[in-house]
Amino acid sequence: MYKGLFKGNNKVSSLTLTEALLQNYKSDVFFETGTYNGGGIQVALNVGFTRIYSCELDHYLFNVCWQKFEEVRNVSIFCGESSKIIREICKDINTKITFWLDAHQIGGGRSALLEELDAIAYHHIKDHNILIDDRNYFHTWGIRENVVLDKLKIINPNYKITYEDNCRGKEAIMIATI
């Protein structure tokens, strides 16, 4: 695949999403919110996803990552609010998606995560893999975990919820799968 893809000295890596974890939730499409340095994109490429989408709110980070991956045909990076991009891009996707939700606050007290889950609920397919990073920071963003769980159950009441550790903490990743 694209192991170690980089331009110049701008090698990318993910702090919290690993190939071992993502391999367990592979589908044709990977959709990430919060591009940051492109590490999630690189992990998805290494795992072999057919189509990869990522969105970043910060214009600078978007431009840096767009330049890193501009020649990779199966990667599309968007700049803007993740929930709006999810709704727009996913309306034409007719297959199961693996979501890596790693955007945080939008501003003005709005939660990117809660709005992303609403956008996913709007999609006609209801068995997506949903991986949510930074569960251990929900409280600092004013998010109650029971609200997240309720939104996941609206998407699919049969979701099984599990947790994975990462370098930022025990059970820091919440996972919803069928």
FISEDREN-488398 format. One record per atom (N, C-alpha, C): residue number from 1; residue in three letters; atom name; x, y, z. Coordinates in pm, 1 decimal. Layout:
<atoms>
     i    aa   at          X          Y          Z
   NUM   ALA   CA          X          Y          Z
...
</atoms>
This chain:
<atoms>
     i    aa   at          X          Y          Z
     1   MET    N       84.1     -119.0        0.0
     1   MET   CA        0.0        0.0        0.0
     1   MET    C       88.0      124.4        0.0
     2   TYR    N       59.7      213.2       93.3
     2   TYR   CA      130.6      340.1       98.6
     2   TYR    C      207.3      352.4      229.0
     3   LYS    N      270.8      246.4      271.7
     3   LYS   CA      345.0      247.8      397.9
     3   LYS    C      446.5      361.8      398.6
     4   GLY    N      441.0      441.1      507.0
     4   GLY   CA      540.1      546.9      524.0
     4   GLY    C      528.4      660.3      424.7
     5   LEU    N      408.7      683.7      371.0
     5   LEU   CA      390.6      792.3      275.3
     5   LEU    C      425.8      925.4      341.0
     6   PHE    N      505.0     1004.9      275.5
     6   PHE   CA      533.6     1138.7      324.8
     6   PHE    C      598.4     1219.9      214.6
     7   LYS    N      593.3     1351.3      231.0
     7   LYS   CA      662.0     1442.9      141.1
     7   LYS    C      771.7     1510.5      222.3
     8   GLY    N      888.7     1507.3      175.0
     8   GLY   CA      998.6     1567.9      248.7
     8   GLY    C     1014.6     1501.8      383.6
     9   ASN    N     1025.1     1582.8      489.2
     9   ASN   CA     1038.9     1530.1      624.4
     9   ASN    C      906.8     1531.3      700.1
    10   ASN    N      795.5     1541.2      628.1
    10   ASN   CA      664.9     1550.4      691.8
    10   ASN    C      599.8     1414.1      709.6
    11   LYS    N      671.0     1320.7      766.8
    11   LYS   CA      613.7     1187.7      790.5
    11   LYS    C      494.7     1202.4      885.1
    12   VAL    N      391.8     1124.2      860.3
    12   VAL   CA      272.1     1133.9      942.4
    12   VAL    C      254.5     1008.0     1024.7
    13   SER    N      196.3     1024.9     1142.0
    13   SER   CA      162.2      910.8     1226.5
    13   SER    C       42.4      950.7     1311.1
    14   SER    N      -28.4      852.4     1360.1
    14   SER   CA     -143.5      877.7     1445.3
    14   SER    C     -103.9      853.1     1589.3
    15   LEU    N     -148.5      941.8     1675.6
    15   LEU   CA     -119.8      923.1     1817.5
    15   LEU    C     -205.1      813.3     1877.6
    16   THR    N     -330.2      802.5     1834.6
    16   THR   CA     -421.5      712.5     1903.8
    16   THR    C     -483.1      604.2     1816.2
    17   LEU    N     -489.2      622.3     1686.4
    17   LEU   CA     -545.2      519.9     1597.8
    17   LEU    C     -431.6      433.3     1545.9
    18   THR    N     -442.7      303.6     1570.2
    18   THR   CA     -336.9      212.1     1527.4
    18   THR    C     -389.0      119.8     1418.1
    19   GLU    N     -296.9       65.3     1342.0
    19   GLU   CA     -333.6      -31.3     1238.4
    19   GLU    C     -400.4     -153.4     1300.3
    20   ALA    N     -348.5     -199.9     1413.1
    20   ALA   CA     -404.9     -318.5     1478.4
    20   ALA    C     -550.8     -296.0     1516.3
    21   LEU    N     -581.9     -179.4     1569.2
    21   LEU   CA     -719.9     -148.5     1605.8
    21   LEU    C     -807.1     -135.2     1481.1
    22   LEU    N     -763.4      -55.3     1385.0
    22   LEU   CA     -845.8      -27.0     1267.8
    22   LEU    C     -869.8     -151.0     1183.1
    23   GLN    N     -774.6     -241.2     1179.4
    23   GLN   CA     -790.2     -365.3     1102.6
    23   GLN    C     -913.6     -443.9     1147.8
    24   ASN    N     -947.6     -433.5     1275.1
    24   ASN   CA    -1063.0     -504.6     1329.5
    24   ASN    C    -1196.5     -448.1     1281.7
    25   TYR    N    -1195.4     -328.5     1222.9
    25   TYR   CA    -1319.5     -260.8     1183.9
    25   TYR    C    -1314.6     -216.8     1038.4
    26   LYS    N    -1247.5     -294.2      957.4
    26   LYS   CA    -1226.8     -257.7      817.7
    26   LYS    C    -1354.5     -274.0      735.8
    27   SER    N    -1380.2     -176.5      652.1
    27   SER   CA    -1486.2     -180.2      551.8
    27   SER    C    -1424.9     -120.8      425.4
    28   ASP    N    -1502.4      -92.8      325.0
    28   ASP   CA    -1446.0      -30.9      204.2
    28   ASP    C    -1411.0      115.0      226.1
    29   VAL    N    -1489.0      182.6      311.7
    29   VAL   CA    -1477.0      328.3      326.8
    29   VAL    C    -1436.7      364.3      469.2
    30   PHE    N    -1338.1      452.4      479.2
    30   PHE   CA    -1293.9      509.7      607.0
    30   PHE    C    -1327.5      657.8      603.8
    31   PHE    N    -1391.0      707.1      710.1
    31   PHE   CA    -1425.7      849.4      718.7
    31   PHE    C    -1379.8      900.6      854.0
    32   GLU    N    -1288.3      996.5      849.4
    32   GLU   CA    -1227.9     1050.5      971.4
    32   GLU    C    -1268.4     1196.1      989.0
    33   THR    N    -1293.8     1233.4     1114.5
    33   THR   CA    -1313.3     1375.1     1145.4
    33   THR    C    -1198.2     1419.1     1234.0
    34   GLY    N    -1142.2     1533.8     1202.4
    34   GLY   CA    -1024.4     1580.3     1274.0
    34   GLY    C     -898.2     1526.1     1210.7
    35   THR    N     -861.3     1576.9     1094.8
    35   THR   CA     -746.8     1526.5     1018.3
    35   THR    C     -615.0     1544.1     1092.7
    36   TYR    N     -600.6     1654.9     1163.8
    36   TYR   CA     -478.6     1693.2     1235.4
    36   TYR    C     -357.5     1682.7     1143.1
    37   ASN    N     -264.5     1589.1     1167.6
    37   ASN   CA     -143.3     1581.8     1085.1
    37   ASN    C     -151.8     1474.4      976.2
    38   GLY    N     -269.7     1412.5      961.5
    38   GLY   CA     -287.2     1310.5      858.5
    38   GLY    C     -257.3     1169.6      905.1
    39   GLY    N     -232.6     1150.8     1033.2
    39   GLY   CA     -199.2     1018.8     1084.7
    39   GLY    C     -308.8      916.0     1064.6
    40   GLY    N     -433.7      955.7     1083.0
    40   GLY   CA     -544.8      864.1     1062.3
    40   GLY    C     -555.8      821.1      916.9
    41   ILE    N     -531.7      915.0      827.2
    41   ILE   CA     -532.0      883.1      684.2
    41   ILE    C     -424.4      780.1      654.8
    42   GLN    N     -306.1      801.4      709.6
    42   GLN   CA     -195.6      709.4      684.7
    42   GLN    C     -226.5      570.0      737.5
    43   VAL    N     -284.6      562.5      857.2
    43   VAL   CA     -320.8      432.9      913.9
    43   VAL    C     -423.9      363.9      823.9
    44   ALA    N     -524.1      438.2      776.5
    44   ALA   CA     -626.7      380.6      688.6
    44   ALA    C     -565.6      332.4      557.0
    45   LEU    N     -470.3      406.1      503.3
    45   LEU   CA     -399.9      361.2      382.2
    45   LEU    C     -324.1      232.5      409.1
    46   ASN    N     -254.9      228.1      520.9
    46   ASN   CA     -176.7      109.1      554.9
    46   ASN    C     -264.7      -13.9      574.1
    47   VAL    N     -384.4        5.3      627.9
    47   VAL   CA     -477.2     -105.3      650.4
    47   VAL    C     -541.6     -149.3      519.0
    48   GLY    N     -547.8      -60.4      420.2
    48   GLY   CA     -598.2      -97.7      289.2
    48   GLY    C     -741.4      -58.0      257.7
    49   PHE    N     -791.2       47.6      319.1
    49   PHE   CA     -924.7       96.1      285.2
    49   PHE    C     -926.9      139.9      138.6
    50   THR    N    -1037.3      110.6       70.8
    50   THR   CA    -1052.3      143.7      -70.6
    50   THR    C    -1070.3      293.3      -92.0
    51   ARG    N    -1148.2      358.1       -3.9
    51   ARG   CA    -1179.3      500.3      -17.0
    51   ARG    C    -1165.2      564.0      119.1
    52   ILE    N    -1098.7      679.1      124.7
    52   ILE   CA    -1071.3      746.0      251.5
    52   ILE    C    -1114.2      892.1      241.3
    53   TYR    N    -1193.1      934.5      340.3
    53   TYR   CA    -1236.3     1073.8      351.6
    53   TYR    C    -1191.5     1126.1      486.2
    54   SER    N    -1150.9     1252.4      488.4
    54   SER   CA    -1112.6     1314.9      613.7
    54   SER    C    -1154.6     1461.2      608.8
    55   CYS    N    -1192.4     1514.2      723.1
    55   CYS   CA    -1228.6     1656.1      727.0
    55   CYS    C    -1162.1     1723.3      846.8
    56   GLU    N    -1125.2     1846.9      824.7
    56   GLU   CA    -1053.6     1926.2      924.6
    56   GLU    C    -1111.2     2067.2      925.5
    57   LEU    N    -1138.6     2119.2     1042.8
    57   LEU   CA    -1193.5     2253.3     1056.9
    57   LEU    C    -1086.0     2361.3     1041.8
    58   ASP    N     -966.3     2332.2     1087.8
    58   ASP   CA     -856.7     2429.3     1085.9
    58   ASP    C     -797.5     2439.2      945.0
    59   HIS    N     -796.9     2559.9      889.5
    59   HIS   CA     -748.6     2579.4      751.7
    59   HIS    C     -601.6     2544.4      735.1
    60   TYR    N     -518.9     2579.7      831.6
    60   TYR   CA     -376.4     2549.8      821.8
    60   TYR    C     -352.3     2399.5      818.2
    61   LEU    N     -412.1     2325.6      913.6
    61   LEU   CA     -394.4     2180.0      917.5
    61   LEU    C     -450.6     2115.0      791.2
    62   PHE    N     -564.3     2165.2      744.0
    62   PHE   CA     -620.7     2114.2      619.0
    62   PHE    C     -520.8     2128.9      505.0
    63   ASN    N     -462.4     2246.9      488.6
    63   ASN   CA     -367.7     2271.2      379.0
    63   ASN    C     -243.9     2183.7      389.6
    64   VAL    N     -191.7     2168.1      509.3
    64   VAL   CA      -73.9     2083.4      528.7
    64   VAL    C     -104.2     1939.6      486.0
    65   CYS    N     -217.6     1887.8      530.4
    65   CYS   CA     -252.6     1748.2      497.2
    65   CYS    C     -291.7     1732.7      350.9
    66   TRP    N     -359.7     1830.4      298.2
    66   TRP   CA     -396.7     1823.1      156.4
    66   TRP    C     -270.2     1809.9       71.5
    67   GLN    N     -166.8     1886.8      104.9
    67   GLN   CA      -40.7     1879.1       30.0
    67   GLN    C       26.5     1742.5       48.6
    68   LYS    N       17.6     1685.7      166.7
    68   LYS   CA       79.2     1554.8      191.3
    68   LYS    C       15.7     1444.8      108.0
    69   PHE    N     -117.3     1453.2       87.9
    69   PHE   CA     -190.7     1343.4       25.9
    69   PHE    C     -252.1     1378.3     -109.7
    70   GLU    N     -215.4     1492.5     -166.1
    70   GLU   CA     -280.5     1536.8     -289.4
    70   GLU    C     -262.3     1439.5     -405.8
    71   GLU    N     -159.6     1358.7     -405.9
    71   GLU   CA     -136.2     1266.3     -516.6
    71   GLU    C     -194.2     1126.6     -491.9
    72   VAL    N     -256.2     1106.6     -377.7
    72   VAL   CA     -313.9      976.9     -345.2
    72   VAL    C     -461.1      980.4     -388.1
    73   ARG    N     -492.2      907.9     -493.4
    73   ARG   CA     -623.1      917.8     -558.7
    73   ARG    C     -742.4      874.3     -473.6
    74   ASN    N     -723.2      783.1     -381.8
    74   ASN   CA     -837.6      736.0     -303.6
    74   ASN    C     -856.5      812.3     -171.7
    75   VAL    N     -786.9      925.9     -157.1
    75   VAL   CA     -799.2     1009.1      -37.8
    75   VAL    C     -859.2     1143.9      -76.0
    76   SER    N     -963.8     1182.9       -3.2
    76   SER   CA    -1024.5     1315.4      -19.8
    76   SER    C    -1027.3     1384.3      115.6
    77   ILE    N     -975.3     1505.2      120.2
    77   ILE   CA     -970.6     1581.4      244.3
    77   ILE    C    -1053.1     1708.0      224.8
    78   PHE    N    -1136.7     1739.2      323.5
    78   PHE   CA    -1226.3     1853.7      316.5
    78   PHE    C    -1200.9     1946.3      434.5
    79   CYS    N    -1224.6     2075.4      412.1
    79   CYS   CA    -1210.6     2174.1      517.6
    79   CYS    C    -1349.7     2226.4      552.7
    80   GLY    N    -1384.8     2217.6      679.4
    80   GLY   CA    -1514.1     2267.2      723.7
    80   GLY    C    -1565.8     2188.2      841.8
    81   GLU    N    -1691.1     2216.7      879.0
    81   GLU   CA    -1754.0     2148.6      991.2
    81   GLU    C    -1782.3     2003.3      955.4
    82   SER    N    -1735.5     1914.6     1037.6
    82   SER   CA    -1742.3     1771.7     1009.5
    82   SER    C    -1884.5     1720.9      989.1
    83   SER    N    -1979.7     1765.5     1068.1
    83   SER   CA    -2116.2     1713.6     1054.9
    83   SER    C    -2175.7     1749.7      919.3
    84   LYS    N    -2148.1     1868.2      871.4
    84   LYS   CA    -2198.1     1909.2      739.6
    84   LYS    C    -2131.4     1828.4      628.6
    85   ILE    N    -2002.9     1803.8      643.6
    85   ILE   CA    -1929.5     1726.4      542.4
    85   ILE    C    -1976.5     1580.8      543.2
    86   ILE    N    -1999.8     1524.3      660.6
    86   ILE   CA    -2050.9     1387.3      668.7
    86   ILE    C    -2181.9     1376.8      592.1
    87   ARG    N    -2274.0     1467.0      618.7
    87   ARG   CA    -2404.9     1462.4      550.5
    87   ARG    C    -2389.1     1472.5      399.3
    88   GLU    N    -2304.8     1564.3      355.1
    88   GLU   CA    -2290.5     1587.2      210.8
    88   GLU    C    -2221.8     1470.5      140.6
    89   ILE    N    -2112.2     1424.0      193.8
    89   ILE   CA    -2034.8     1318.2      128.3
    89   ILE    C    -2104.9     1183.2      139.3
    90   CYS    N    -2158.0     1152.7      254.9
    90   CYS   CA    -2214.0     1019.7      277.8
    90   CYS    C    -2345.2      995.7      205.1
    91   LYS    N    -2414.3     1100.0      163.4
    91   LYS   CA    -2543.4     1078.4       95.9
    91   LYS    C    -2528.3      995.5      -31.1
    92   ASP    N    -2410.0      995.2      -90.6
    92   ASP   CA    -2385.7      918.9     -212.4
    92   ASP    C    -2309.8      788.3     -188.0
    93   ILE    N    -2286.3      754.9      -62.6
    93   ILE   CA    -2215.9      630.8      -29.2
    93   ILE    C    -2319.3      525.3        7.8
    94   ASN    N    -2313.7      412.5      -60.4
    94   ASN   CA    -2412.5      306.1      -39.9
    94   ASN    C    -2350.2      180.5       18.5
    95   THR    N    -2255.2      198.8      106.1
    95   THR   CA    -2189.2       85.7      171.0
    95   THR    C    -2156.6      122.7      315.3
    96   LYS    N    -2125.6       23.3      392.7
    96   LYS   CA    -2087.6       42.2      532.3
    96   LYS    C    -1960.5      127.5      539.8
    97   ILE    N    -1957.6      218.2      635.4
    97   ILE   CA    -1845.1      310.1      654.6
    97   ILE    C    -1784.6      284.4      792.7
    98   THR    N    -1653.4      292.7      801.4
    98   THR   CA    -1586.7      293.2      930.9
    98   THR    C    -1554.2      438.3      963.6
    99   PHE    N    -1618.2      489.8     1066.6
    99   PHE   CA    -1597.6      628.6     1110.2
    99   PHE    C    -1497.4      632.6     1224.3
   100   TRP    N    -1402.6      725.0     1213.9
   100   TRP   CA    -1309.8      756.4     1322.9
   100   TRP    C    -1341.4      900.2     1361.7
   101   LEU    N    -1414.8      918.5     1470.7
   101   LEU   CA    -1458.8     1051.6     1512.7
   101   LEU    C    -1358.9     1107.0     1613.4
   102   ASP    N    -1284.9     1206.6     1567.1
   102   ASP   CA    -1176.4     1262.4     1646.8
   102   ASP    C    -1173.4     1414.7     1638.5
   103   ALA    N    -1284.2     1474.5     1595.2
   103   ALA   CA    -1295.5     1620.7     1601.2
   103   ALA    C    -1340.6     1654.3     1743.2
   104   HIS    N    -1324.4     1776.8     1780.8
   104   HIS   CA    -1359.7     1812.6     1917.9
   104   HIS    C    -1465.2     1921.8     1916.3
   105   GLN    N    -1441.4     2027.9     1986.1
   105   GLN   CA    -1537.6     2136.1     1991.4
   105   GLN    C    -1535.6     2217.3     1861.3
   106   ILE    N    -1650.9     2265.2     1821.7
   106   ILE   CA    -1661.9     2350.1     1702.9
   106   ILE    C    -1642.3     2495.7     1742.2
   107   GLY    N    -1689.7     2531.4     1857.7
   107   GLY   CA    -1688.9     2670.0     1903.2
   107   GLY    C    -1830.2     2708.9     1941.1
   108   GLY    N    -1841.5     2810.2     2021.7
   108   GLY   CA    -1972.8     2854.0     2064.8
   108   GLY    C    -2044.9     2750.1     2149.0
   109   GLY    N    -1967.9     2660.8     2214.0
   109   GLY   CA    -2026.8     2560.5     2299.9
   109   GLY    C    -2086.2     2441.5     2226.4
   110   ARG    N    -2068.9     2435.8     2096.2
   110   ARG   CA    -2123.2     2324.5     2017.5
   110   ARG    C    -2025.9     2207.3     2018.7
   111   SER    N    -2081.8     2088.4     2020.7
   111   SER   CA    -2001.3     1966.7     2021.3
   111   SER    C    -1995.1     1907.6     1882.0
   112   ALA    N    -1876.0     1895.7     1827.8
   112   ALA   CA    -1859.6     1831.7     1697.2
   112   ALA    C    -1908.5     1688.0     1703.6
   113   LEU    N    -1875.4     1616.3     1809.8
   113   LEU   CA    -1911.0     1475.8     1821.4
   113   LEU    C    -2062.0     1455.1     1815.5
   114   LEU    N    -2137.2     1529.6     1892.4
   114   LEU   CA    -2281.9     1511.0     1895.0
   114   LEU    C    -2343.9     1543.6     1759.5
   115   GLU    N    -2294.7     1647.0     1693.7
   115   GLU   CA    -2345.3     1682.0     1561.2
   115   GLU    C    -2304.2     1577.7     1456.5
   116   GLU    N    -2184.8     1519.9     1471.6
   116   GLU   CA    -2141.8     1412.1     1380.7
   116   GLU    C    -2232.1     1289.7     1394.2
   117   LEU    N    -2265.7     1253.9     1516.9
   117   LEU   CA    -2353.9     1139.2     1537.8
   117   LEU    C    -2492.3     1165.1     1478.9
   118   ASP    N    -2540.6     1287.8     1489.4
   118   ASP   CA    -2668.0     1323.3     1425.5
   118   ASP    C    -2658.8     1307.8     1274.3
   119   ALA    N    -2547.3     1348.9     1216.0
   119   ALA   CA    -2528.2     1337.3     1070.7
   119   ALA    C    -2521.6     1190.6     1028.0
   120   ILE    N    -2454.5     1107.8     1105.9
   120   ILE   CA    -2446.9      964.7     1075.5
   120   ILE    C    -2586.7      901.7     1086.7
   121   ALA    N    -2664.2      943.9     1184.3
   121   ALA   CA    -2800.3      891.6     1201.8
   121   ALA    C    -2887.7      923.9     1080.9
   122   TYR    N    -2857.3     1032.1     1013.5
   122   TYR   CA    -2932.2     1075.9      895.6
   122   TYR    C    -2907.0      983.9      775.2
   123   HIS    N    -2792.1      915.3      774.5
   123   HIS   CA    -2755.3      828.9      662.4
   123   HIS    C    -2846.5      706.7      656.8
   124   HIS    N    -2872.2      657.9      536.2
   124   HIS   CA    -2966.1      546.9      518.7
   124   HIS    C    -2909.6      410.6      561.5
   125   ILE    N    -2780.8      397.2      572.4
   125   ILE   CA    -2720.5      272.7      620.4
   125   ILE    C    -2699.8      285.5      771.0
   126   LYS    N    -2732.5      180.7      844.4
   126   LYS   CA    -2736.3      190.0      991.3
   126   LYS    C    -2642.8       93.3     1063.2
   127   ASP    N    -2548.8       31.9      989.5
   127   ASP   CA    -2459.0      -63.6     1056.8
   127   ASP    C    -2312.4      -23.7     1046.2
   128   HIS    N    -2287.4      105.7     1039.2
   128   HIS   CA    -2149.9      154.9     1030.4
   128   HIS    C    -2070.2      115.8     1154.7
   129   ASN    N    -1938.8      105.7     1137.3
   129   ASN   CA    -1847.1       95.8     1251.3
   129   ASN    C    -1819.3      238.9     1295.9
   130   ILE    N    -1841.8      268.2     1422.7
   130   ILE   CA    -1817.8      403.1     1473.1
   130   ILE    C    -1717.5      395.0     1587.2
   131   LEU    N    -1600.0      452.3     1565.5
   131   LEU   CA    -1494.7      457.4     1666.4
   131   LEU    C    -1480.5      602.1     1710.9
   132   ILE    N    -1492.8      626.5     1839.7
   132   ILE   CA    -1488.8      762.0     1894.4
   132   ILE    C    -1367.0      774.7     1984.4
   133   ASP    N    -1278.0      866.0     1947.0
   133   ASP   CA    -1155.8      887.1     2025.8
   133   ASP    C    -1182.2      984.7     2140.0
   134   ASP    N    -1095.2      980.3     2238.2
   134   ASP   CA    -1092.1     1076.0     2349.5
   134   ASP    C    -1214.2     1069.6     2440.5
   135   ARG    N    -1268.3      951.2     2458.7
   135   ARG   CA    -1381.6      932.8     2549.8
   135   ARG    C    -1349.6      988.2     2687.9
   136   ASN    N    -1224.9      975.2     2728.7
   136   ASN   CA    -1184.1     1022.0     2861.3
   136   ASN    C    -1183.6     1174.8     2874.2
   137   TYR    N    -1211.1     1248.5     2764.9
   137   TYR   CA    -1218.7     1394.6     2769.4
   137   TYR    C    -1360.9     1446.8     2751.6
   138   PHE    N    -1458.7     1358.1     2739.1
   138   PHE   CA    -1597.0     1403.3     2719.2
   138   PHE    C    -1636.5     1508.8     2821.4
   139   HIS    N    -1605.9     1482.6     2948.5
   139   HIS   CA    -1648.3     1573.1     3055.2
   139   HIS    C    -1589.7     1713.4     3039.8
   140   THR    N    -1468.8     1724.4     2986.2
   140   THR   CA    -1407.7     1856.6     2969.2
   140   THR    C    -1474.0     1935.4     2856.8
   141   TRP    N    -1544.2     1865.5     2767.8
   141   TRP   CA    -1617.2     1932.0     2658.4
   141   TRP    C    -1763.4     1951.1     2691.9
   142   GLY    N    -1802.4     1913.2     2812.7
   142   GLY   CA    -1941.3     1927.2     2852.1
   142   GLY    C    -2031.7     1820.9     2791.9
   143   ILE    N    -1974.2     1706.3     2753.9
   143   ILE   CA    -2051.3     1597.0     2693.4
   143   ILE    C    -2072.1     1488.3     2799.0
   144   ARG    N    -2195.6     1447.9     2815.7
   144   ARG   CA    -2224.8     1336.9     2905.0
   144   ARG    C    -2224.4     1208.2     2822.9
   145   GLU    N    -2158.4     1106.4     2874.1
   145   GLU   CA    -2144.6      981.3     2800.1
   145   GLU    C    -2280.3      918.4     2769.0
   146   ASN    N    -2375.9      931.9     2858.5
   146   ASN   CA    -2507.4      873.5     2832.4
   146   ASN    C    -2574.7      938.0     2710.9
   147   VAL    N    -2545.4     1063.7     2683.7
   147   VAL   CA    -2599.7     1130.3     2564.7
   147   VAL    C    -2537.2     1069.0     2439.1
   148   VAL    N    -2407.6     1043.9     2441.6
   148   VAL   CA    -2339.6      979.0     2328.7
   148   VAL    C    -2397.9      840.1     2305.8
   149   LEU    N    -2414.0      764.1     2412.0
   149   LEU   CA    -2470.0      629.8     2400.6
   149   LEU    C    -2612.9      633.0     2345.4
   150   ASP    N    -2692.4      730.0     2389.6
   150   ASP   CA    -2829.1      744.7     2337.0
   150   ASP    C    -2828.3      773.8     2187.7
   151   LYS    N    -2736.5      859.3     2143.4
   151   LYS   CA    -2727.6      892.0     2000.5
   151   LYS    C    -2684.0      770.4     1919.0
   152   LEU    N    -2593.2      691.9     1972.8
   152   LEU   CA    -2551.8      569.1     1903.6
   152   LEU    C    -2669.1      471.7     1892.2
   153   LYS    N    -2749.0      461.1     1997.0
   153   LYS   CA    -2864.6      370.5     1994.7
   153   LYS    C    -2973.7      420.5     1899.8
   154   ILE    N    -2979.4      551.4     1875.0
   154   ILE   CA    -3072.5      604.5     1775.2
   154   ILE    C    -3028.8      559.3     1635.9
   155   ILE    N    -2898.1      560.3     1612.5
   155   ILE   CA    -2847.3      513.3     1483.3
   155   ILE    C    -2882.4      367.0     1465.2
   156   ASN    N    -2852.2      287.1     1567.1
   156   ASN   CA    -2886.1      145.2     1560.6
   156   ASN    C    -2899.3       91.3     1703.4
   157   PRO    N    -3021.1       53.8     1742.5
   157   PRO   CA    -3039.7        3.8     1879.0
   157   PRO    C    -2966.0     -127.0     1907.2
   158   ASN    N    -2916.1     -192.9     1802.7
   158   ASN   CA    -2843.8     -318.8     1820.5
   158   ASN    C    -2692.8     -300.9     1830.7
   159   TYR    N    -2645.6     -176.4     1831.3
   159   TYR   CA    -2501.8     -156.1     1845.4
   159   TYR    C    -2450.3     -219.2     1974.2
   160   LYS    N    -2336.4     -284.9     1961.3
   160   LYS   CA    -2262.7     -334.0     2077.0
   160   LYS    C    -2155.3     -228.4     2105.9
   161   ILE    N    -2147.4     -183.1     2228.7
   161   ILE   CA    -2051.6      -79.7     2267.1
   161   ILE    C    -1935.9     -145.9     2341.7
   162   THR    N    -1815.2     -121.8     2291.1
   162   THR   CA    -1694.2     -170.9     2356.9
   162   THR    C    -1596.6      -55.0     2371.2
   163   TYR    N    -1487.1      -80.4     2440.8
   163   TYR   CA    -1388.1       24.2     2467.1
   163   TYR    C    -1248.3      -31.5     2444.5
   164   GLU    N    -1160.6       54.2     2398.2
   164   GLU   CA    -1019.2       19.4     2378.7
   164   GLU    C     -932.6      123.6     2448.3
   165   ASP    N     -818.7       78.7     2494.8
   165   ASP   CA     -720.0      170.1     2553.2
   165   ASP    C     -639.9      234.7     2441.8
   166   ASN    N     -582.3      349.8     2471.5
   166   ASN   CA     -483.1      409.5     2382.6
   166   ASN    C     -378.7      479.2     2467.9
   167   CYS    N     -288.2      548.7     2404.0
   167   CYS   CA     -178.4      612.7     2476.0
   167   CYS    C     -226.0      725.1     2567.8
   168   ARG    N     -349.5      766.9     2551.3
   168   ARG   CA     -403.0      875.2     2634.8
   168   ARG    C     -486.7      826.2     2751.3
   169   GLY    N     -509.7      696.2     2758.2
   169   GLY   CA     -584.1      648.9     2872.8
   169   GLY    C     -651.7      515.3     2853.5
   170   LYS    N     -697.1      462.1     2964.6
   170   LYS   CA     -769.3      335.2     2966.3
   170   LYS    C     -910.7      358.6     2912.5
   171   GLU    N     -953.6      267.8     2824.0
   171   GLU   CA    -1085.6      274.2     2762.2
   171   GLU    C    -1115.3      412.8     2702.5
   172   ALA    N    -1015.6      471.4     2638.8
   172   ALA   CA    -1028.1      605.6     2581.9
   172   ALA    C    -1098.7      608.0     2447.8
   173   ILE    N    -1113.7      491.9     2384.8
   173   ILE   CA    -1182.7      482.9     2255.4
   173   ILE    C    -1312.3      405.6     2275.9
   174   MET    N    -1423.7      469.4     2236.8
   174   MET   CA    -1554.7      405.2     2242.5
   174   MET    C    -1584.0      350.7     2102.3
   175   ILE    N    -1632.4      226.9     2094.7
   175   ILE   CA    -1656.0      163.2     1965.7
   175   ILE    C    -1798.7      108.7     1960.5
   176   ALA    N    -1869.6      144.6     1853.1
   176   ALA   CA    -2004.4       93.7     1829.6
   176   ALA    C    -2001.4        9.8     1701.7
   177   THR    N    -2038.3     -117.6     1714.8
   177   THR   CA    -2040.3     -209.5     1599.4
   177   THR    C    -2160.1     -303.0     1612.4
   178   ILE    N    -2188.9     -366.7     1502.0
   178   ILE   CA    -2294.1     -468.8     1499.0
   178   ILE    C    -2229.2     -604.4     1517.2
</atoms>
